[in-house]
């Protein structure tokens, strides 16, 4: 390359030295600044403002009063908040474990070849495409103690009718049933993608050695798709812990406060009691809980990777 072309390239490079010895303004700033403005306006500012509100006592229509950590210190002594945390953790655990088990079973089933497999796959993933409010309305009618189809089906097999979402002891399992029905197809798709990428050599060797289908699944399939299960579990965990629409549309946190999760309690404090400062403290703690659960999942994923490879992840 000639000296003239090298000189020209140096002159046009971002941050190139000018004749006076200074640096010219980088040319990429017109592209970076708009993105930074959007991030600051949409992500950073709302969280900074939320943290600021959480250290103030602020009810709609009243002036703000700085109270420091009083809103946070109030949380452990608030029985309704403590109950909502427990309810959220139970609801999240069940909403993760059941779709993982059923989704893995469905993925193994749909990974085999049988007639109309493509059609049944498409039919199976329909629940996760429906809107949450429509799902809530349909299941609310199905849960009706007198007119619902679920109690009718129970009567056909001789089982007693249930109150479903209308009783405190059955409302969380009933809501988990809806969550499982809607999101098991997502787990199935994730695990099915993992199954499609598995090598066939280990299975051929195992079957030659006399392994059964269960042994092949237990010792070959399950360990190989575990990373995909962790991905599905993390997606389901984040989605279930902040679930709001279906619960609110079906029970609105009832009966009483039996199905009131942190999200629903936060909504009540902010938009029913108009205590924005306390609601902001709940939002900050809620975000910390989500980050903590995600960190635990990432830690477990790292430990699993370490065990698989025999080295540090």
PyMOL commands that set and color helices and strands:
alter all, ss='L'
color gray80, all
select helices_A, chain A and resi 3-12+29-54+70-75+79-111+117-124+126-129+132-142+149-156+164-166+171-196+201-208+213-241+245-250+262-271+276-309
alter helices_A, ss='H'
color red, helices_A
select strands_A, chain A and resi 56-57+65-66
alter strands_A, ss='S'
color yellow, strands_A
deselect
rebuild
show_as cartoon
